Protein backbone atom coordinates (compact mmCIF):
# COMPACT_ATOMS: atom_id res chain seq x y z
CA UNK A 1 0.00 0.00 0.00
CA UNK A 2 2.74 2.45 0.93
CA UNK A 3 5.21 3.33 -1.81
CA UNK A 4 8.90 2.72 -1.37
CA UNK A 5 10.74 5.72 0.05
CA UNK A 6 14.38 6.56 -0.71
CA UNK A 7 16.84 6.32 2.15
CA UNK A 8 17.44 10.08 2.06
CA UNK A 9 13.73 10.69 2.74
CA UNK A 10 13.51 8.11 5.50
CA UNK A 11 16.65 9.45 7.20
CA UNK A 12 15.31 13.01 7.30
CA UNK A 13 11.88 11.84 8.40
CA UNK A 14 13.39 10.08 11.39
CA UNK A 15 15.75 13.00 12.03
CA UNK A 16 12.95 15.55 12.30
CA UNK A 17 10.84 13.10 14.25
CA UNK A 18 13.59 12.62 16.82
CA UNK A 19 14.17 16.39 17.02
CA UNK A 20 10.45 16.97 17.58
CA UNK A 21 10.29 14.29 20.26
CA UNK A 22 13.45 15.43 22.07
CA UNK A 23 12.31 19.07 22.02
CA UNK A 24 8.91 18.06 23.36
CA UNK A 25 10.52 16.15 26.23
CA UNK A 26 12.83 19.10 26.93
CA UNK A 27 9.80 21.40 26.79
CA UNK A 28 7.77 19.42 29.28
CA UNK A 29 10.59 19.13 31.83
CA UNK A 30 11.45 22.85 31.91
CA UNK A 31 10.38 24.97 34.85
CA UNK A 32 10.96 28.38 33.31
CA UNK A 33 8.05 29.35 31.02
CA UNK A 34 10.29 31.21 28.56
CA UNK A 35 12.64 28.24 28.11
CA UNK A 36 9.67 25.92 27.76
CA UNK A 37 8.11 28.16 25.10
CA UNK A 38 11.33 28.21 23.07
CA UNK A 39 11.59 24.40 23.17
CA UNK A 40 7.99 24.21 22.04
CA UNK A 41 8.83 26.50 19.10
CA UNK A 42 11.57 24.02 18.19
CA UNK A 43 9.02 21.19 18.22
CA UNK A 44 6.69 23.22 16.00
CA UNK A 45 9.47 23.86 13.48
CA UNK A 46 10.36 20.15 13.23
CA UNK A 47 6.69 19.32 12.80
CA UNK A 48 6.49 21.89 10.00
CA UNK A 49 9.37 20.07 8.28
CA UNK A 50 7.47 16.80 8.68
CA UNK A 51 4.35 18.37 7.15
CA UNK A 52 6.36 19.42 4.11
CA UNK A 53 7.76 15.90 3.81
CA UNK A 54 4.22 14.50 4.00
CA UNK A 55 3.17 16.57 0.93
CA UNK A 56 1.36 19.23 2.95
CA UNK A 57 3.48 22.24 2.05
CA UNK A 58 0.85 24.87 2.80
CA UNK A 59 0.15 23.35 6.21
CA UNK A 60 3.88 23.44 6.92
CA UNK A 61 4.02 27.14 6.07
CA UNK A 62 1.05 28.12 8.21
CA UNK A 63 2.42 25.94 11.00
CA UNK A 64 5.49 28.17 11.07
CA UNK A 65 3.51 31.40 10.63
CA UNK A 66 0.67 30.65 13.00
CA UNK A 67 2.09 28.43 15.74
CA UNK A 68 5.73 29.42 15.89
CA UNK A 69 5.01 32.98 14.76
CA UNK A 70 1.73 34.07 16.28
CA UNK A 71 0.60 31.78 19.08
CA UNK A 72 3.98 31.36 20.74
CA UNK A 73 4.59 35.10 20.55
CA UNK A 74 1.31 35.62 22.39
CA UNK A 75 2.44 33.14 25.04
CA UNK A 76 5.82 34.83 25.45
CA UNK A 77 4.10 38.21 25.53
CA UNK A 78 1.88 37.11 28.40
CA UNK A 79 4.83 35.54 30.25
CA UNK A 80 6.71 38.82 30.05
CA UNK A 81 3.64 40.97 30.74
CA UNK A 82 3.01 39.08 33.98
CA UNK A 83 6.74 39.04 34.80
CA UNK A 84 6.74 35.29 35.37
CA UNK A 85 9.76 33.04 35.43
CA UNK A 86 11.18 34.84 38.43
CA UNK A 87 13.42 32.49 40.46
CA UNK A 88 11.10 32.80 43.46
CA UNK A 89 8.22 31.37 41.44
CA UNK A 90 10.01 28.40 39.97
CA UNK A 91 8.49 25.74 42.25
CA UNK A 92 6.57 24.71 39.19
CA UNK A 93 6.61 20.92 38.91
CA UNK A 94 4.24 18.96 41.13
CA UNK A 95 5.40 16.49 43.78
CA UNK A 96 6.65 12.95 43.27
CA UNK A 97 3.22 11.35 43.73
CA UNK A 98 1.70 13.46 40.97
CA UNK A 99 4.64 12.84 38.68
CA UNK A 100 4.50 9.09 39.23
CA UNK A 101 0.76 9.02 38.60
CA UNK A 102 1.20 11.14 35.47
CA UNK A 103 3.92 8.83 34.18
CA UNK A 104 1.80 5.73 34.78
CA UNK A 105 -1.23 7.32 33.13
CA UNK A 106 0.95 8.38 30.22
CA UNK A 107 2.34 4.87 29.75
CA UNK A 108 -1.17 3.42 29.89
CA UNK A 109 -2.49 5.89 27.33
CA UNK A 110 0.56 5.37 25.11
CA UNK A 111 0.10 1.60 25.03
CA UNK A 112 -3.62 2.09 24.32
CA UNK A 113 -2.92 4.39 21.37
CA UNK A 114 -0.19 2.07 20.08
CA UNK A 115 -2.73 -0.75 19.99
CA UNK A 116 -5.29 1.46 18.27
CA UNK A 117 -2.97 2.65 15.50
CA UNK A 118 -2.21 -0.94 14.49
CA UNK A 119 -5.81 -1.36 13.40
CA UNK A 120 -6.44 -1.96 9.73
CA UNK A 121 -7.40 1.05 7.68
CA UNK A 122 -10.70 0.98 5.82
CA UNK A 123 -9.55 0.17 2.29
CA UNK A 124 -12.65 1.41 0.48
CA UNK A 125 -11.98 5.01 1.53
CA UNK A 126 -8.39 5.12 0.31
CA UNK A 127 -7.85 7.39 -2.68
CA UNK A 128 -5.59 6.33 -5.57
CA UNK A 129 -1.92 6.61 -4.81
CA UNK A 130 -1.16 9.59 -7.06
CA UNK A 131 -4.37 11.44 -6.16
CA UNK A 132 -2.65 13.99 -3.95
CA UNK A 133 0.10 14.62 -6.50
CA UNK A 134 -2.55 15.20 -9.15
CA UNK A 135 -4.34 17.65 -6.88
CA UNK A 136 -1.04 19.45 -6.28
CA UNK A 137 -0.36 19.59 -10.02
CA UNK A 138 -3.86 20.80 -10.84
CA UNK A 139 -4.56 23.25 -8.00
CA UNK A 140 -1.06 23.91 -6.57
CA UNK A 141 -0.25 23.94 -2.87
CA UNK A 142 -2.73 26.61 -1.75
CA UNK A 143 -5.57 25.53 -4.01
CA UNK A 144 -5.40 21.98 -2.67
CA UNK A 145 -6.69 23.32 0.63
CA UNK A 146 -8.57 26.38 -0.57
CA UNK A 147 -10.82 24.54 -3.05
CA UNK A 148 -12.42 22.15 -0.51
CA UNK A 149 -12.35 24.88 2.17
CA UNK A 150 -14.45 27.29 0.13
CA UNK A 151 -16.67 24.68 -1.53
CA UNK A 152 -17.35 21.62 0.62
CA UNK A 153 -16.60 23.18 4.00
CA UNK A 154 -17.92 26.69 3.41
CA UNK A 155 -20.39 26.59 6.32
CA UNK A 156 -17.69 25.38 8.72
CA UNK A 157 -15.40 28.11 7.44
CA UNK A 158 -17.98 30.81 8.10
CA UNK A 159 -18.69 29.40 11.55
CA UNK A 160 -14.96 29.52 12.24
CA UNK A 161 -14.93 33.22 11.48
CA UNK A 162 -17.76 33.70 14.00
CA UNK A 163 -15.71 31.69 16.51
CA UNK A 164 -12.72 33.97 15.98
CA UNK A 165 -14.89 37.06 16.40
CA UNK A 166 -16.26 35.71 19.68
CA UNK A 167 -12.75 34.84 20.83
CA UNK A 168 -11.48 38.35 20.09
CA UNK A 169 -14.41 39.95 21.92
CA UNK A 170 -14.01 37.55 24.84
CA UNK A 171 -10.28 38.12 25.11
CA UNK A 172 -10.72 41.90 25.10
CA UNK A 173 -13.49 41.80 27.72
CA UNK A 174 -11.60 39.39 29.99
CA UNK A 175 -8.19 41.01 29.75
CA UNK A 176 -9.43 44.60 30.03
CA UNK A 177 -10.68 44.17 33.59
CA UNK A 178 -12.88 46.70 35.35
CA UNK A 179 -10.86 49.83 34.73
CA UNK A 180 -13.51 51.39 32.52
CA UNK A 181 -16.55 50.66 34.64
CA UNK A 182 -14.77 51.80 37.83
CA UNK A 183 -14.54 55.36 36.60
CA UNK B 1 5.65 6.62 6.75
CA UNK B 2 2.10 6.37 8.14
CA UNK B 3 3.00 4.09 11.04
CA UNK B 4 5.96 6.27 12.04
CA UNK B 5 3.84 9.43 11.90
CA UNK B 6 1.14 7.89 14.04
CA UNK B 7 3.65 6.66 16.60
CA UNK B 8 5.22 10.13 16.77
CA UNK B 9 1.75 11.63 17.15
CA UNK B 10 0.97 9.29 20.02
CA UNK B 11 4.24 10.11 21.77
CA UNK B 12 3.79 13.89 21.39
CA UNK B 13 0.18 13.69 22.60
CA UNK B 14 1.18 11.68 25.67
CA UNK B 15 3.97 14.15 26.42
CA UNK B 16 1.32 16.88 26.33
CA UNK B 17 -0.95 14.93 28.69
CA UNK B 18 1.87 14.27 31.14
CA UNK B 19 2.87 17.94 30.96
CA UNK B 20 -0.66 19.05 31.85
CA UNK B 21 -0.56 16.74 34.88
CA UNK B 22 2.89 17.55 36.27
CA UNK B 23 2.97 21.33 35.90
CA UNK B 24 1.56 23.95 38.22
CA UNK B 25 2.14 26.98 36.04
CA UNK B 26 -1.08 27.70 34.15
CA UNK B 27 0.76 29.12 31.13
CA UNK B 28 2.90 26.00 30.69
CA UNK B 29 -0.27 23.91 30.97
CA UNK B 30 -1.73 25.93 28.11
CA UNK B 31 1.37 25.28 26.05
CA UNK B 32 1.00 21.54 26.72
CA UNK B 33 -2.56 21.74 25.37
CA UNK B 34 -1.17 23.41 22.25
CA UNK B 35 1.29 20.54 21.89
CA UNK B 36 -1.58 18.04 22.07
CA UNK B 37 -3.50 19.91 19.35
CA UNK B 38 -0.42 19.97 17.14
CA UNK B 39 0.07 16.24 17.61
CA UNK B 40 -3.47 15.69 16.36
CA UNK B 41 -2.69 17.87 13.34
CA UNK B 42 0.14 15.52 12.43
CA UNK B 43 -2.35 12.63 12.43
CA UNK B 44 -4.59 14.52 10.01
CA UNK B 45 -1.70 15.29 7.67
CA UNK B 46 -0.39 11.71 7.76
CA UNK B 47 -3.82 10.29 6.95
CA UNK B 48 -4.45 12.89 4.24
CA UNK B 49 -1.88 11.10 2.09
CA UNK B 50 -4.18 8.09 1.92
CA UNK B 51 -7.64 9.57 2.30
CA UNK B 52 -7.35 12.71 0.17
CA UNK B 53 -6.51 16.30 0.92
CA UNK B 54 -9.70 17.00 2.91
CA UNK B 55 -7.70 16.07 6.02
CA UNK B 56 -5.54 19.13 5.54
CA UNK B 57 -8.64 21.34 5.65
CA UNK B 58 -9.35 20.02 9.12
CA UNK B 59 -5.83 21.01 10.16
CA UNK B 60 -6.71 24.59 9.24
CA UNK B 61 -9.80 24.38 11.46
CA UNK B 62 -7.83 22.89 14.34
CA UNK B 63 -5.27 25.68 14.07
CA UNK B 64 -8.03 28.30 14.14
CA UNK B 65 -9.62 26.75 17.21
CA UNK B 66 -6.26 26.57 18.97
CA UNK B 67 -5.57 30.23 18.18
CA UNK B 68 -8.95 31.21 19.61
CA UNK B 69 -8.33 28.99 22.63
CA UNK B 70 -4.94 30.57 23.25
CA UNK B 71 -6.38 34.09 23.05
CA UNK B 72 -9.26 33.42 25.45
CA UNK B 73 -7.18 31.25 27.78
CA UNK B 74 -4.41 33.78 28.12
CA UNK B 75 -6.98 36.53 28.73
CA UNK B 76 -8.42 34.40 31.55
CA UNK B 77 -4.91 33.93 32.95
CA UNK B 78 -4.33 37.70 32.89
CA UNK B 79 -7.66 38.22 34.66
CA UNK B 80 -6.74 35.65 37.33
CA UNK B 81 -3.29 37.16 37.74
CA UNK B 82 -4.84 40.56 38.33
CA UNK B 83 -6.82 39.15 41.24
CA UNK B 84 -4.32 36.74 42.77
CA UNK B 85 -0.90 37.95 41.61
CA UNK B 86 0.01 34.38 40.64
CA UNK B 87 -0.64 31.77 37.97
CA UNK B 88 0.22 28.86 40.26
CA UNK B 89 -2.67 26.40 40.19
CA UNK B 90 -2.31 25.70 43.93
CA UNK B 91 -3.52 29.22 44.64
CA UNK B 92 -6.45 29.06 42.21
CA UNK B 93 -8.83 26.86 44.19
CA UNK B 94 -11.93 29.00 44.55
CA UNK B 95 -14.23 26.21 43.32
CA UNK B 96 -12.78 23.62 45.69
CA UNK B 97 -15.45 22.32 48.08
Contacts between the chains, C-beta under 8 A, distances in Angstrom:
chain1	res1	chain2	res2	distance
A	1	B	50	7.8
A	2	B	1	7.2
A	2	B	2	6.5
A	5	B	1	6.6
A	10	B	1	7.8
A	13	B	1	5.8
A	13	B	4	6.6
A	14	B	4	7.4
A	17	B	4	6.6
A	17	B	8	4.9
A	20	B	8	6.7
A	20	B	12	6.8
A	21	B	8	6.7
A	21	B	11	5.8
A	21	B	12	7.0
A	21	B	15	7.9
A	24	B	11	7.7
A	24	B	12	5.5
A	24	B	15	4.6
A	24	B	16	7.8
A	24	B	35	6.3
A	25	B	15	6.3
A	27	B	15	7.9
A	27	B	19	7.5
A	27	B	31	7.3
A	27	B	35	7.2
A	28	B	15	5.3
A	28	B	16	7.7
A	28	B	18	6.4
A	28	B	19	3.9
A	28	B	22	7.5
A	28	B	23	7.9
A	28	B	32	6.8
A	28	B	35	7.9
A	30	B	28	7.8
A	31	B	25	8.0
A	33	B	25	6.0
A	33	B	27	5.2
A	33	B	28	5.7
A	33	B	31	7.9
A	36	B	28	5.4
A	36	B	31	6.2
A	37	B	31	6.3
A	40	B	31	5.4
A	40	B	34	7.1
A	40	B	35	6.4
A	43	B	12	7.5
A	43	B	35	6.8
A	43	B	38	7.5
A	44	B	38	6.6
A	47	B	38	6.0
A	47	B	41	7.6
A	47	B	42	6.1
A	50	B	5	7.3
A	50	B	8	7.8
A	50	B	42	6.7
A	50	B	45	7.8
A	51	B	42	7.6
A	51	B	45	5.3
A	53	B	1	7.8
A	54	B	1	7.0
A	54	B	5	6.9
A	54	B	45	5.1
A	54	B	46	6.0
A	54	B	48	7.7
A	54	B	49	6.1
A	55	B	49	6.2
A	56	B	45	4.6
A	56	B	48	6.6
A	56	B	56	5.3
A	56	B	59	7.5
A	58	B	56	7.3
A	59	B	41	7.5
A	59	B	45	5.9
A	59	B	56	5.4
A	59	B	59	5.2
A	59	B	60	7.7
A	62	B	60	7.3
A	62	B	63	6.6
A	63	B	38	7.9
A	63	B	41	7.7
A	63	B	63	7.8
A	66	B	63	5.4
A	66	B	67	6.6
A	67	B	34	7.3
A	67	B	38	6.7
A	67	B	63	7.3
A	67	B	66	8.0
A	70	B	67	6.9
A	71	B	34	6.5
A	71	B	66	6.9
A	71	B	67	6.0
A	71	B	70	5.1
A	74	B	70	5.9
A	74	B	71	7.0
A	74	B	74	6.2
A	75	B	27	6.5
A	75	B	30	7.2
A	75	B	31	6.1
A	75	B	70	7.1
A	75	B	74	7.1
A	78	B	27	6.4
A	78	B	74	4.7
A	78	B	77	6.5
A	78	B	78	6.6
A	79	B	27	6.0
A	81	B	78	7.2
A	82	B	77	7.7
A	82	B	78	7.1
A	82	B	81	5.2
A	82	B	87	6.8
A	84	B	25	7.3
A	84	B	27	6.7
A	84	B	87	6.5
A	89	B	86	7.5
A	89	B	88	7.2
A	91	B	24	7.5
A	91	B	88	7.9
A	92	B	23	6.0
A	92	B	24	5.3
A	92	B	25	4.8
A	92	B	28	6.9
A	92	B	88	7.9
A	93	B	22	5.6
A	93	B	23	6.5
A	93	B	24	7.1
A	94	B	21	7.5
A	94	B	22	5.2
A	94	B	23	7.2
A	94	B	24	5.9
A	98	B	21	6.5
A	98	B	22	6.1
A	99	B	22	5.2
A	101	B	21	7.2
A	102	B	17	7.8
A	102	B	18	4.8
A	102	B	21	3.6
A	102	B	22	4.9
A	103	B	18	6.6
A	105	B	17	7.2
A	105	B	18	7.6
A	105	B	21	6.9
A	106	B	14	4.7
A	106	B	15	7.7
A	106	B	17	5.9
A	106	B	18	4.3
A	106	B	21	8.0
A	109	B	13	8.0
A	109	B	14	5.5
A	109	B	17	6.3
A	110	B	10	6.0
A	110	B	11	7.0
A	110	B	14	4.7
A	113	B	10	4.1
A	113	B	13	7.2
A	113	B	14	7.4
A	114	B	7	7.1
A	114	B	10	6.2
A	117	B	3	7.2
A	117	B	6	4.2
A	117	B	7	7.0
A	117	B	10	6.6
A	121	B	50	6.8
A	125	B	51	5.6
A	126	B	50	5.1
A	126	B	51	6.5
A	127	B	50	6.9
A	127	B	51	6.3
A	127	B	52	4.6
A	131	B	52	6.3
A	132	B	48	7.3
A	132	B	49	6.1
A	132	B	52	7.3
A	132	B	53	6.0
A	135	B	53	5.5
A	144	B	53	4.9
A	144	B	56	7.0
A	145	B	53	6.8
A	145	B	56	5.2
A	145	B	57	5.8
A	145	B	60	6.4
A	148	B	53	6.8
A	148	B	54	5.5
A	148	B	57	5.1
A	149	B	57	5.1
A	149	B	60	6.6
A	152	B	54	7.2
A	152	B	57	7.9
A	153	B	57	5.6
A	153	B	61	7.9
A	156	B	61	6.5
A	160	B	61	6.1
A	160	B	64	5.0
A	160	B	65	7.8
A	163	B	64	7.0
A	163	B	65	7.0
A	163	B	68	5.6
A	164	B	64	6.5
A	164	B	67	7.5
A	164	B	68	5.7
A	166	B	68	7.7
A	167	B	67	7.7
A	167	B	68	3.6
A	167	B	69	7.8
A	167	B	71	5.1
A	167	B	72	5.3
A	168	B	71	6.9
A	170	B	71	7.8
A	170	B	72	5.0
A	170	B	75	6.8
A	171	B	71	4.3
A	171	B	72	5.5
A	171	B	74	7.5
A	171	B	75	4.0
A	172	B	75	7.7
A	173	B	75	7.9
A	174	B	72	7.0
A	174	B	75	3.8
A	174	B	76	5.7
A	174	B	78	7.3
A	174	B	79	5.0
A	175	B	74	7.8
A	175	B	75	4.1
A	175	B	78	4.8
A	175	B	79	6.6
A	177	B	79	6.8
A	177	B	82	5.8
